[in-house]
Amino acid sequence: MSLQILAVGLPRTGTSSLKQALIDLGFGKCMHMDELFNQPDLVDLWVELYETGKTDTDALFAGYQSSTDIPAALLYKELLGVYPNLKIILNTRDAESWYKSMSNTVYPVVPKTDEAKAELKRKGDEIHPRFHGIAKTLKLVEVYLLNRFLEGDFENKEKTIAKYNGHLDDVRDFVPADQLLEFDVKDGWAPLCEFLGVNVPAEDFPFKNTTANFQQQVGGMILGGGKLEIK
């Protein structure tokens, strides 16, 4: 079955919670940045899609019916071209809160200096081969989120928040209204289930990957080379 649901909110807008919610609703596996840490071969397909606008999407989304977070969130126009009937979820968060969360999670874990990148590669050579995949995935975040989308100027708070808000407006302008849901994970099951045409589960809505969870999980992965499992 092909991709059906694409969430286009940026990292730290409840992407892990939404991923788990879609799984709980019965949509099977969900693509998310954490999938790439554990399947680094997928990074090459994402790079091809970023650079050319095309890739083997059947291979990229094999076994996946939904996607949240980057890399896909920044490629919604290209993916709508391949899957025109996608249901698009624009997961949102207060911009100030989003910037603070990014500053404490995604931004600091991406190596930005030659020395930091060399150290990660050294670990891959001498300690654990999984570091090759970790470095490859973090480079994708650096190149396409931090440098290309945010123009290498994340620490300019005003500019970065403007880019965040601009992304929201671009999605609203581009996606047909009948295919779009604006969603805050704080809203819980009801609006999400209505949009997707499924029943509301009896279980509580899942809230995953707090700042503390992120720092523990990703920090442990980078230091030890273990598998990433978002909690």
N, CA, C and O of each residue as an XYZ file, in Angstrom:
924
protein
N       0.847     -1.194      0.000
C       0.000      0.000      0.000
C       0.882      1.244      0.000
O       1.892      1.284      0.703
N       0.517      2.253     -0.774
C       1.358      3.441     -0.910
C       1.120      4.431      0.228
O       0.252      4.238      1.079
N       1.913      5.485      0.214
C       1.813      6.526      1.223
C       0.429      7.169      1.174
O      -0.058      7.537      0.105
N      -0.197      7.300      2.342
C      -1.536      7.874      2.440
C      -1.584      9.168      3.233
O      -2.392     10.051      2.945
N      -0.715      9.279      4.237
C      -0.786     10.394      5.181
C       0.598     11.014      5.308
O       1.585     10.312      5.531
N       0.663     12.322      5.167
C       1.937     13.036      5.276
C       1.778     14.190      6.252
O       0.997     15.111      6.012
N       2.519     14.139      7.349
C       2.537     15.244      8.307
C       3.713     16.146      7.975
O       4.839     15.669      7.834
N       3.466     17.438      7.849
C       4.478     18.342      7.318
C       4.981     19.353      8.348
O       5.673     20.305      7.986
N       4.647     19.163      9.620
C       5.212     20.015     10.658
C       6.688     19.748     10.836
O       7.152     18.627     10.624
N       7.438     20.781     11.228
C       8.880     20.657     11.415
C       9.204     19.848     12.672
O       8.326     19.633     13.507
N      10.458     19.394     12.816
C      10.841     18.706     14.045
C      10.498     19.531     15.278
O      10.560     20.760     15.253
N      10.139     18.848     16.347
C       9.774     19.441     17.630
C       8.381     20.066     17.610
O       8.090     20.986     18.375
N       7.519     19.552     16.721
C       6.112     19.955     16.722
C       5.223     18.747     17.007
O       4.112     18.652     16.484
N       5.703     17.842     17.822
C       4.932     16.652     18.160
C       5.021     15.557     17.124
O       4.112     14.735     17.007
N       6.117     15.533     16.361
C       6.214     14.558     15.273
C       6.281     13.117     15.782
O       5.719     12.219     15.154
N       6.950     12.886     16.894
C       7.031     11.521     17.435
C       5.699     11.096     18.040
O       5.299      9.939     17.908
N       5.012     12.017     18.700
C       3.685     11.706     19.235
C       2.723     11.384     18.104
O       1.948     10.432     18.191
N       2.776     12.173     17.052
C       1.901     11.939     15.909
C       2.241     10.619     15.226
O       1.347      9.890     14.797
N       3.518     10.315     15.127
C       3.923      9.016     14.560
C       3.282      7.883     15.340
O       2.688      6.985     14.744
N       3.391      7.908     16.648
C       2.822      6.833     17.459
C       1.306      6.805     17.343
O       0.702      5.733     17.322
N       0.688      7.983     17.269
C      -0.770      8.044     17.131
C      -1.217      7.366     15.837
O      -2.191      6.612     15.838
N      -0.517      7.627     14.739
C      -0.885      7.020     13.462
C      -0.696      5.509     13.492
O      -1.491      4.767     12.914
N       0.354      5.056     14.165
C       0.557      3.617     14.332
C      -0.584      3.021     15.155
O      -1.130      1.976     14.803
N      -0.940      3.695     16.258
C      -2.013      3.205     17.127
C      -3.356      3.161     16.401
O      -4.210      2.335     16.726
N      -3.546      4.040     15.428
C      -4.798      4.080     14.673
C      -4.856      3.006     13.576
O      -5.867      2.873     12.887
N      -3.775      2.249     13.422
C      -3.802      1.128     12.500
C      -3.229      1.392     11.126
O      -3.461      0.625     10.192
N      -2.463      2.498     10.997
C      -1.894      2.820      9.692
C      -0.511      2.204      9.479
O       0.172      2.550      8.515
N      -0.098      1.317     10.346
C       1.162      0.591     10.138
C       2.383      1.444     10.413
O       2.324      2.402     11.184
N       3.483      1.094      9.782
C       4.748      1.797     10.002
C       4.663      3.247      9.534
O       3.976      3.563      8.563
N       5.376      4.121     10.249
C       5.365      5.546      9.936
C       6.795      6.030      9.735
O       7.643      5.851     10.609
N       7.060      6.641      8.590
C       8.374      7.212      8.322
C       8.613      8.422      9.226
O       7.709      9.223      9.464
N       9.838      8.542      9.721
C      10.221      9.634     10.633
C      11.743      9.678     10.601
O      12.386      8.695     10.234
N      12.313     10.792     10.977
C      13.772     10.885     10.993
C      14.417      9.740     11.765
O      15.490      9.269     11.388
N      13.777      9.288     12.838
C      14.411      8.214     13.613
C      14.544      6.919     12.812
O      15.395      6.087     13.125
N      13.707      6.739     11.776
C      13.836      5.561     10.932
C      15.174      5.554     10.191
O      15.733      4.491      9.921
N      15.681      6.736      9.865
C      16.919      6.823      9.092
C      18.140      6.476      9.933
O      19.106      5.921      9.409
N      18.119      6.789     11.218
C      19.226      6.383     12.076
C      19.366      4.864     12.079
O      20.473      4.331     12.161
N      18.234      4.178     11.988
C      18.248      2.725     12.034
C      18.284      2.079     10.654
O      18.546      0.882     10.537
N      18.019      2.870      9.594
C      18.083      2.378      8.206
C      18.805      3.413      7.346
O      18.175      4.038      6.492
N      20.089      3.609      7.544
C      20.800      4.703      6.875
C      20.830      4.614      5.358
O      21.104      5.613      4.692
N      20.551      3.429      4.789
C      20.525      3.322      3.331
C      19.417      4.182      2.726
O      19.502      4.581      1.564
N      18.378      4.468      3.512
C      17.302      5.321      3.019
C      17.761      6.758      2.794
O      17.146      7.492      2.021
N      18.838      7.163      3.465
C      19.317      8.544      3.339
C      19.631      8.873      1.884
O      19.352      9.983      1.431
N      20.204      7.932      1.151
C      20.575      8.191     -0.242
C      19.352      8.533     -1.092
O      19.428      9.394     -1.968
N      18.227      7.865     -0.838
C      17.006      8.155     -1.579
C      16.474      9.536     -1.235
O      15.981     10.256     -2.104
N      16.575      9.901      0.037
C      16.121     11.242      0.443
C      16.993     12.326     -0.175
O      16.482     13.348     -0.634
N      18.296     12.113     -0.190
C      19.192     13.093     -0.810
C      18.850     13.250     -2.280
O      18.811     14.370     -2.790
N      18.600     12.142     -2.968
C      18.234     12.215     -4.381
C      16.949     13.014     -4.580
O      16.848     13.798     -5.523
N      15.967     12.821     -3.697
C      14.711     13.558     -3.814
C      14.919     15.047     -3.564
O      14.336     15.880     -4.258
N      15.742     15.385     -2.584
C      16.046     16.795     -2.314
C      16.765     17.434     -3.509
O      16.462     18.566     -3.884
N      17.689     16.727     -4.085
C      18.547     17.323     -5.112
C      17.906     17.340     -6.501
O      18.187     18.237     -7.296
N      17.058     16.371     -6.799
C      16.508     16.259     -8.150
C      14.991     16.419     -8.208
O      14.429     16.634     -9.281
N      14.328     16.313     -7.053
C      12.874     16.345     -7.035
C      12.242     15.005     -7.349
O      11.017     14.882     -7.370
N      13.085     13.980     -7.598
C      12.577     12.657     -7.935
C      13.436     11.598     -7.261
O      14.627     11.800     -7.028
N      12.810     10.462     -6.952
C      13.542      9.282     -6.485
C      12.621      8.087     -6.623
O      11.489      8.223     -7.089
N      13.090      6.925     -6.226
C      12.264      5.723     -6.244
C      11.391      5.741     -4.992
O      11.763      5.177     -3.963
N      10.236      6.386     -5.082
C       9.385      6.534     -3.900
C       8.798      5.199     -3.449
O       8.487      5.031     -2.269
N       8.642      4.251     -4.368
C       8.175      2.923     -3.960
C       9.177      2.266     -3.015
O       8.789      1.610     -2.049
N      10.456      2.442     -3.297
C      11.494      1.895     -2.423
C      11.596      2.710     -1.136
O      11.786      2.156     -0.053
N      11.467      4.023     -1.266
C      11.609      4.903     -0.103
C      10.542      4.623      0.939
O      10.823      4.595      2.137
N       9.299      4.413      0.471
C       8.184      4.233      1.398
C       7.687      2.791      1.436
O       6.544      2.544      1.820
N       8.518      1.849      1.049
C       8.119      0.441      1.098
C       7.731      0.058      2.526
O       8.554      0.136      3.438
N       6.484     -0.354      2.718
C       6.014     -0.747      4.039
C       5.481      0.392      4.881
O       5.034      0.167      6.006
N       5.517      1.608      4.365
C       5.063      2.783      5.121
C       3.800      3.372      4.489
O       3.743      3.594      3.280
N       2.792      3.622      5.326
C       1.574      4.287      4.868
C       1.525      5.753      5.292
O       0.705      6.518      4.785
N       2.390      6.143      6.209
C       2.357      7.509      6.714
C       3.768      8.004      6.986
O       4.719      7.223      7.034
N       3.887      9.318      7.162
C       5.186      9.934      7.412
C       4.999     11.188      8.254
O       4.068     11.961      8.029
N       5.875     11.384      9.214
C       5.927     12.633      9.973
C       7.388     13.089     10.049
O       8.306     12.310      9.791
N       7.589     14.364     10.406
C       8.930     14.896     10.623
C       9.672     15.058      9.282
O       9.148     14.729      8.218
N      10.914     15.579      9.372
C      11.775     15.597      8.203
C      12.339     14.186      8.022
O      12.366     13.411      8.979
N      12.782     13.844      6.828
C      12.986     14.654      5.631
C      11.715     15.016      4.864
O      11.707     15.992      4.115
N      10.625     14.231      5.043
C       9.463     14.384      4.171
C       8.759     15.719      4.354
O       8.186     16.250      3.403
N       8.793     16.273      5.575
C       8.021     17.482      5.852
C       8.401     18.649      4.948
O       7.566     19.506      4.662
N       9.648     18.690      4.496
C      10.103     19.785      3.642
C       9.922     19.470      2.156
O      10.251     20.294      1.302
N       9.402     18.286      1.846
C       9.264     17.855      0.454
C       7.813     17.546      0.099
O       7.538     16.718     -0.769
N       6.891     18.220      0.780
C       5.478     17.905      0.577
C       5.015     18.209     -0.846
O       4.132     17.520     -1.355
N       5.582     19.216     -1.497
C       5.163     19.537     -2.866
C       5.545     18.406     -3.816
O       4.745     17.979     -4.649
N       6.775     17.933     -3.676
C       7.228     16.829     -4.524
C       6.402     15.564     -4.259
O       6.031     14.855     -5.194
N       6.119     15.290     -2.989
C       5.396     14.070     -2.652
C       3.927     14.150     -3.055
O       3.334     13.133     -3.412
N       3.334     15.331     -3.003
C       1.967     15.483     -3.508
C       1.918     15.261     -5.014
O       0.905     14.813     -5.550
N       3.008     15.575     -5.688
C       3.067     15.302     -7.117
C       3.036     13.815     -7.426
O       2.520     13.398     -8.463
N       3.593     13.015     -6.517
C       3.614     11.560     -6.701
C       2.335     10.928     -6.156
O       1.778     10.006     -6.752
N       1.877     11.447     -5.004
C       0.690     10.914     -4.331
C      -0.338     12.040     -4.179
O      -0.452     12.618     -3.098
N      -1.082     12.361     -5.230
C      -1.946     13.549     -5.209
C      -3.103     13.488     -4.221
O      -3.697     14.518     -3.902
N      -3.430     12.296     -3.733
C      -4.550     12.154     -2.799
C      -4.115     12.103     -1.342
O      -4.907     11.744     -0.471
N      -2.870     12.455     -1.071
C      -2.374     12.439      0.302
C      -3.246     13.283      1.226
O      -3.711     14.363      0.861
N      -3.452     12.761      2.424
C      -4.012     13.578      3.498
C      -2.833     14.264      4.190
O      -1.907     13.600      4.656
N      -2.875     15.592      4.252
C      -1.762     16.366      4.789
C      -2.113     16.892      6.177
O      -3.150     17.527      6.369
N      -1.240     16.620      7.136
C      -1.414     17.119      8.503
C      -0.338     18.169      8.763
O       0.857     17.877      8.709
N      -0.773     19.375      9.041
C       0.159     20.448      9.388
C       0.201     20.541     10.905
O      -0.570     21.280     11.517
N       1.112     19.783     11.501
C       1.242     19.791     12.953
C       2.006     21.039     13.376
O       3.079     21.336     12.851
N       1.437     21.760     14.329
C       1.929     23.082     14.702
C       2.252     23.159     16.189
O       1.879     22.298     16.987
N       2.966     24.235     16.522
C       3.339     24.518     17.911
C       3.633     26.004     18.003
O       4.070     26.619     17.031
N       3.393     26.579     19.174
C       3.759     27.981     19.376
C       5.208     28.205     18.959
O       6.092     27.441     19.348
N       5.455     29.249     18.169
C       6.775     29.441     17.568
C       7.874     29.635     18.606
O       8.974     29.107     18.440
N       7.601     30.373     19.659
C       8.618     30.584     20.709
C       8.964     29.261     21.388
O      10.134     28.963     21.628
N       7.944     28.479     21.692
C       8.166     27.177     22.323
C       8.928     26.248     21.392
O       9.815     25.510     21.820
N       8.568     26.293     20.101
C       9.273     25.473     19.117
C      10.759     25.830     19.065
O      11.609     24.940     19.077
N      11.072     27.106     19.009
C      12.471     27.528     18.907
C      13.261     27.088     20.151
O      14.398     26.629     20.038
N      12.663     27.230     21.311
C      13.339     26.814     22.540
C      13.614     25.313     22.523
O      14.697     24.873     22.908
N      12.634     24.530     22.077
C      12.821     23.082     22.029
C      13.899     22.694     21.024
O      14.745     21.849     21.316
N      13.873     23.302     19.853
C      14.916     23.039     18.858
C      16.301     23.377     19.409
O      17.266     22.653     19.167
N      16.390     24.474     20.144
C      17.670     24.930     20.701
C      18.228     23.949     21.718
O      19.439     23.890     21.931
N      17.340     23.172     22.351
C      17.756     22.231     23.387
C      17.881     20.792     22.889
O      18.286     19.905     23.641
N      17.532     20.560     21.619
C      17.495     19.180     21.135
C      18.212     19.035     19.787
O      19.390     18.682     19.744
N      17.509     19.303     18.705
C      18.033     19.016     17.368
C      19.299     19.810     17.060
O      20.297     19.247     16.610
N      19.255     21.108     17.301
C      20.378     21.956     16.904
C      21.693     21.542     17.557
O      22.692     21.416     16.849
N      21.744     21.325     18.871
C      23.048     21.006     19.471
C      23.595     19.626     19.153
O      24.798     19.405     19.292
N      22.740     18.673     18.722
C      23.285     17.324     18.501
C      23.893     17.162     17.104
O      24.602     16.188     16.853
N      23.628     18.088     16.209
C      24.186     17.985     14.869
C      25.603     18.546     14.866
O      25.778     19.728     15.160
N      26.630     17.742     14.543
C      28.001     18.256     14.531
C      28.178     19.292     13.420
O      27.795     19.063     12.273
N      28.760     20.426     13.778
C      28.844     21.533     12.816
C      30.271     21.898     12.436
O      30.484     22.585     11.438
N      31.237     21.456     13.202
C      32.634     21.760     12.890
C      33.303     20.542     12.279
O      32.837     19.417     12.453
N      34.389     20.766     11.570
C      35.138     19.647     10.991
C      35.642     18.709     12.077
O      35.689     17.493     11.890
N      36.019     19.285     13.215
C      36.537     18.469     14.310
C      35.454     17.547     14.858
O      35.704     16.370     15.118
N      34.238     18.093     15.035
C      33.146     17.292     15.580
C      32.755     16.180     14.608
O      32.471     15.057     15.024
N      32.743     16.495     13.318
C      32.411     15.480     12.317
C      33.487     14.403     12.248
O      33.179     13.222     12.086
N      34.729     14.803     12.368
C      35.829     13.837     12.345
C      35.752     12.905     13.545
O      36.053     11.717     13.435
N      35.351     13.443     14.687
C      35.243     12.622     15.888
C      34.156     11.569     15.721
O      34.329     10.425     16.142
N      33.043     11.943     15.112
C      31.971     10.980     14.898
C      32.428      9.877     13.941
O      32.128      8.704     14.160
N      33.146     10.245     12.889
C      33.667      9.249     11.965
C      34.700      8.357     12.642
O      34.743      7.153     12.391
N      35.544      8.950     13.511
C      36.545      8.163     14.215
C      35.870      7.082     15.060
O      36.342      5.946     15.116
N      34.773      7.439     15.712
C      34.047      6.446     16.493
C      33.550      5.320     15.587
O      33.587      4.144     15.948
N      33.086      5.714     14.404
C      32.604      4.708     13.474
C      33.688      3.735     13.056
O      33.430      2.542     12.898
N      34.899      4.237     12.875
C      36.008      3.388     12.458
C      36.491      2.492     13.580
O      36.834      1.332     13.354
N      36.517      3.025     14.775
C      37.224      2.332     15.842
C      36.325      1.696     16.897
O      36.763      0.804     17.622
N      35.061      2.149     16.992
C      34.235      1.662     18.088
C      33.021      0.876     17.607
O      32.837     -0.270     18.016
N      32.193      1.461     16.750
C      30.947      0.812     16.376
C      30.556      1.247     14.971
O      30.474      2.444     14.697
N      30.314      0.293     14.075
C      30.002      0.656     12.689
C      28.729      1.462     12.540
O      28.544      2.140     11.529
N      27.837      1.402     13.540
C      26.597      2.183     13.429
C      26.876      3.678     13.380
O      26.012      4.445     12.956
N      28.051      4.108     13.800
C      28.361      5.531     13.746
C      28.394      6.045     12.307
O      28.166      7.232     12.075
N      28.672      5.180     11.349
C      28.640      5.617      9.950
C      27.226      6.060      9.578
O      27.037      7.100      8.947
N      26.226      5.251      9.981
C      24.840      5.592      9.702
C      24.379      6.817     10.465
O      23.623      7.633      9.938
N      24.832      6.952     11.710
C      24.463      8.111     12.510
C      25.010      9.382     11.869
O      24.298     10.378     11.744
N      26.275      9.341     11.465
C      26.897     10.516     10.846
C      26.193     10.875      9.534
O      25.994     12.052      9.236
N      25.821      9.868      8.761
C      25.165     10.078      7.479
C      23.812     10.761      7.675
O      23.454     11.671      6.927
N      23.073     10.323      8.672
C      21.752     10.889      8.932
C      21.854     12.299      9.494
O      21.091     13.180      9.099
N      22.781     12.518     10.402
C      22.957     13.859     10.962
C      23.398     14.850      9.886
O      23.040     16.027      9.937
N      24.167     14.376      8.924
C      24.569     15.267      7.822
C      23.355     15.698      7.013
O      23.283     16.841      6.563
N      22.402     14.793      6.825
C      21.183     15.159      6.114
C      20.452     16.274      6.853
O      19.964     17.215      6.227
N      20.372     16.177      8.185
C      19.736     17.227      8.983
C      20.493     18.538      8.834
O      19.893     19.601      8.674
N      21.817     18.450      8.889
C      22.636     19.658      8.772
C      22.433     20.332      7.416
O      22.203     21.539      7.343
N      22.522     19.541      6.343
C      22.508     20.121      4.998
C      21.138     20.663      4.630
O      21.027     21.787      4.141
N      20.087     19.873      4.861
C      18.788     20.240      4.298
C      17.879     21.000      5.267
O      17.050     21.798      4.832
N      18.024     20.764      6.562
C      17.220     21.532      7.522
C      17.954     22.775      7.993
O      17.461     23.892      7.837
N      19.142     22.579      8.573
C      19.833     23.709      9.191
C      20.446     24.652      8.161
O      20.339     25.870      8.302
N      21.087     24.109      7.127
C      21.788     24.980      6.177
C      20.915     25.456      5.024
O      20.929     26.639      4.683
N      20.156     24.547      4.422
C      19.363     24.968      3.261
C      18.067     25.655      3.697
O      17.820     26.798      3.315
N      17.246     24.979      4.485
C      15.956     25.564      4.858
C      16.129     26.759      5.795
O      15.510     27.803      5.585
N      16.967     26.614      6.830
C      17.168     27.690      7.808
C      18.372     28.560      7.472
O      18.755     29.427      8.257
N      18.959     28.330      6.318
C      20.005     29.181      5.750
C      21.233     29.310      6.647
O      21.906     30.340      6.637
N      21.525     28.265      7.423
C      22.725     28.244      8.252
C      22.749     29.295      9.330
O      23.819     29.668      9.812
N      21.575     29.783      9.720
C      21.507     30.920     10.650
C      20.510     30.643     11.773
O      19.760     31.533     12.174
N      20.502     29.399     12.282
C      19.521     29.034     13.303
C      19.589     29.944     14.525
O      18.552     30.258     15.108
N      20.767     30.367     14.919
C      20.899     31.159     16.143
C      20.321     32.567     16.004
O      20.169     33.272     17.002
N      20.001     32.976     14.796
C      19.258     34.220     14.587
C      17.786     33.900     14.848
O      17.055     33.499     13.942
N      17.370     34.081     16.080
C      16.043     33.637     16.503
C      14.926     34.258     15.679
O      14.014     33.553     15.247
N      14.982     35.542     15.458
C      13.914     36.224     14.722
C      13.791     35.667     13.307
O      12.685     35.420     12.824
N      14.916     35.474     12.653
C      14.901     34.946     11.288
C      14.402     33.503     11.258
O      13.632     33.129     10.373
N      14.835     32.697     12.220
C      14.443     31.293     12.252
C      12.953     31.144     12.515
O      12.292     30.316     11.889
N      12.427     31.926     13.421
C      10.986     31.877     13.688
C      10.205     32.340     12.461
O       9.131     31.812     12.172
N      10.739     33.317     11.744
C      10.084     33.753     10.505
C      10.055     32.621      9.476
O       9.063     32.454      8.766
N      11.141     31.843      9.393
C      11.169     30.701      8.485
C      10.147     29.644      8.917
O       9.477     29.041      8.079
N      10.039     29.431     10.203
C       9.060     28.481     10.738
C       7.645     28.906     10.348
O       6.871     28.106      9.821
N       7.316     30.159     10.609
C       5.980     30.661     10.279
C       5.743     30.676      8.768
O       4.630     30.433      8.303
N       6.799     30.962      8.013
C       6.687     30.946      6.556
C       6.357     29.561      6.026
O       5.592     29.420      5.072
N       6.938     28.537      6.649
C       6.631     27.160      6.251
C       5.149     26.867      6.449
O       4.515     26.260      5.586
N       4.600     27.292      7.570
C       3.179     27.072      7.831
C       2.324     27.748      6.768
O       1.382     27.154      6.244
N       2.657     28.985      6.459
C       1.879     29.725      5.460
C       1.995     29.097      4.074
O       1.017     29.047      3.327
N       3.191     28.616      3.730
C       3.387     27.985      2.424
C       2.522     26.732      2.292
O       1.925     26.488      1.244
N       2.462     25.944      3.362
C       1.635     24.737      3.337
C       0.164     25.113      3.160
O      -0.541     24.528      2.338
N      -0.283     26.084      3.933
C      -1.690     26.513      3.838
C      -2.034     26.998      2.432
O      -3.140     26.767      1.943
N      -1.095     27.662      1.793
C      -1.341     28.194      0.447
C      -1.324     27.108     -0.615
O      -2.038     27.208     -1.613
N      -0.524     26.079     -0.415
C      -0.287     25.083     -1.464
C      -1.244     23.904     -1.410
O      -1.681     23.418     -2.453
N      -1.573     23.440     -0.225
C      -2.353     22.205     -0.085
C      -3.848     22.511     -0.183
O      -4.328     23.425      0.487
N      -4.584     21.773     -0.995
C      -6.037     21.969     -1.052
C      -6.668     21.849      0.329
O      -6.316     20.962      1.106
N      -7.589     22.734      0.626
C      -8.169     22.810      1.967
C      -8.811     21.496      2.394
O      -8.769     21.146      3.574
N      -9.410     20.759      1.447
C     -10.079     19.524      1.818
C      -9.112     18.370      2.069
O      -9.529     17.282      2.467
N      -7.825     18.606      1.838
C      -6.806     17.587      2.124
C      -5.946     17.958      3.320
O      -4.998     17.242      3.641
N      -6.256     19.059      3.983
C      -5.372     19.605      5.016
C      -6.040     19.663      6.383
O      -7.181     20.102      6.519
N      -5.299     19.208      7.394
C      -5.690     19.365      8.792
C      -4.591     20.119      9.524
O      -3.441     19.679      9.526
N      -4.919     21.246     10.146
C      -3.985     21.894     11.072
C      -4.212     21.279     12.439
O      -5.342     21.191     12.921
N      -3.116     20.854     13.055
C      -3.249     19.989     14.229
C      -2.173     20.289     15.249
O      -0.991     20.373     14.915
N      -2.590     20.451     16.499
C      -1.689     20.535     17.643
C      -1.896     19.261     18.443
O      -3.033     18.910     18.756
N      -0.818     18.561     18.781
C      -0.985     17.288     19.498
C      -1.736     17.472     20.815
O      -2.320     16.520     21.332
N      -1.724     18.691     21.363
C      -2.489     18.945     22.584
C      -3.988     18.766     22.366
O      -4.744     18.582     23.320
N      -4.416     18.823     21.092
C      -5.839     18.660     20.784
C      -6.299     17.214     20.888
O      -7.502     16.954     20.922
N      -5.368     16.272     20.939
C      -5.713     14.875     21.143
C      -6.342     14.198     19.943
O      -6.169     14.627     18.803
N      -7.075     13.132     20.220
C      -7.560     12.237     19.181
C      -8.626     12.833     18.271
O      -8.599     12.601     17.063
N      -9.563     13.598     18.828
C     -10.807     13.913     18.114
C     -10.594     14.514     16.718
O     -11.095     13.955     15.743
N      -9.862     15.640     16.589
C      -9.733     16.216     15.244
C      -8.952     15.325     14.285
O      -9.246     15.288     13.091
N      -7.969     14.615     14.799
C      -7.167     13.725     13.965
C      -8.016     12.578     13.435
O      -7.965     12.262     12.246
N      -8.794     11.955     14.313
C      -9.610     10.818     13.906
C     -10.717     11.243     12.945
O     -11.030     10.518     12.000
N     -11.306     12.404     13.178
C     -12.336     12.898     12.262
C     -11.756     13.111     10.863
O     -12.377     12.749      9.864
N     -10.571     13.697     10.801
C      -9.923     13.969      9.522
C      -9.584     12.688      8.778
O      -9.715     12.620      7.556
N      -9.150     11.675      9.513
C      -8.728     10.409      8.893
C      -9.872      9.419      8.730
O      -9.702      8.370      8.108
N     -11.040      9.746      9.286
C     -12.196      8.868      9.130
C     -12.099      7.582      9.908
O     -12.526      6.529      9.435
N     -11.535      7.659     11.114
C     -11.413      6.469     11.957
C     -12.003      6.763     13.330
O     -12.208      7.921     13.692
N     -12.273      5.711     14.085
C     -12.837      5.865     15.417
C     -11.798      6.343     16.427
O     -10.608      6.060     16.284
N     -12.247      7.060     17.436
C     -11.366      7.516     18.509
C     -11.036      6.345     19.422
O     -11.947      5.694     19.932
N      -9.749      6.058     19.642
C      -9.377      4.933     20.515
C      -9.761      5.189     21.972
O      -9.948      6.330     22.395
N      -9.872      4.112     22.713
C     -10.135      4.235     24.147
C      -8.889      4.690     24.895
O      -8.987      5.306     25.956
N      -7.720      4.386     24.343
C      -6.474      4.737     25.017
C      -6.203      6.241     24.918
O      -6.685      6.914     24.008
N      -5.427      6.748     25.869
C      -5.025      8.154     25.842
C      -4.143      8.437     24.629
O      -3.436      7.555     24.141
N      -4.194      9.664     24.157
C      -3.313     10.061     23.060
C      -1.861      9.937     23.518
O      -1.541     10.340     24.636
N      -0.975      9.390     22.683
C       0.425      9.207     23.101
C       1.218     10.509     23.021
O       1.162     11.224     22.020
N       1.942     10.797     24.072
C       2.831     11.956     24.064
C       4.254     11.439     24.228
O       4.615     10.894     25.270
N       5.070     11.624     23.162
C       6.386     11.002     23.093
C       7.481     12.048     22.915
O       7.230     13.172     22.482
N       8.687     11.649     23.259
C       9.903     12.381     22.894
C       9.935     13.807     23.435
O      10.101     14.763     22.677
N       9.775     13.944     24.745
C       9.990     15.239     25.376
C      11.455     15.649     25.207
O      12.282     14.852     24.764
N      11.764     16.882     25.559
C      13.158     17.337     25.475
C      14.082     16.415     26.262
O      15.163     16.060     25.790
N      13.654     16.030     27.463
C      14.490     15.140     28.289
C      14.653     13.783     27.616
O      15.752     13.229     27.603
N      13.565     13.238     27.054
C      13.651     11.963     26.338
C      14.621     12.057     25.170
O      15.455     11.173     24.970
N      14.506     13.138     24.399
C      15.368     13.336     23.230
C      16.832     13.360     23.651
O      17.663     12.666     23.066
N      17.140     14.151     24.655
C      18.527     14.296     25.076
C      19.100     12.968     25.550
O      20.262     12.656     25.289
N      18.276     12.185     26.251
C      18.747     10.897     26.752
C      18.938      9.902     25.620
O      19.975      9.245     25.532
N      17.927      9.790     24.745
C      17.961      8.782     23.690
C      19.001      9.097     22.622
O      19.832      8.255     22.283
N      18.945     10.312     22.100
C      19.868     10.662     21.021
C      21.289     10.804     21.551
O      22.245     10.409     20.883
N      21.431     11.365     22.743
C      22.760     11.453     23.338
C      23.376     10.087     23.532
O      24.558      9.895     23.248
N      22.589      9.130     24.014
C      23.092      7.778     24.195
C      23.452      7.112     22.885
O      24.433      6.373     22.802
N      22.648      7.377     21.851
C      22.936      6.800     20.542
C      24.254      7.337     19.995
O      25.078      6.574     19.491
N      24.451      8.652     20.095
C      25.659      9.257     19.543
C      26.895      8.825     20.326
O      27.954      8.588     19.745
N      26.754      8.726     21.638
C      27.909      8.334     22.456
C      28.203      6.847     22.365
O      29.361      6.433     22.425
N      27.143      6.031     22.218
C      27.359      4.599     22.286
C      27.109      3.825     21.019
O      27.474      2.652     20.930
N      26.486      4.460     20.022
C      26.261      3.779     18.754
C      25.093      2.803     18.778
O      24.938      1.994     17.864
N      24.268      2.879     19.827
C      23.152      1.953     19.911
C      21.988      2.346     19.025
O      22.019      3.388     18.369
N      20.959      1.507     19.008
C      19.776      1.761     18.202
C      18.944      2.854     18.853
O      18.804      2.904     20.075
N      18.386      3.741     18.007
C      17.515      4.785     18.506
C      16.099      4.258     18.632
O      15.537      3.748     17.662
N      15.522      4.373     19.803
C      14.136      4.011     20.037
C      13.484      5.150     20.806
O      13.691      5.299     22.010
N      12.689      5.957     20.096
C      12.079      7.133     20.706
C      11.083      6.713     21.783
O      10.254      5.833     21.553
N      11.160      7.335     22.953
C      10.253      7.048     24.064
C       9.332      8.228     24.310
O       8.492      8.178     25.208
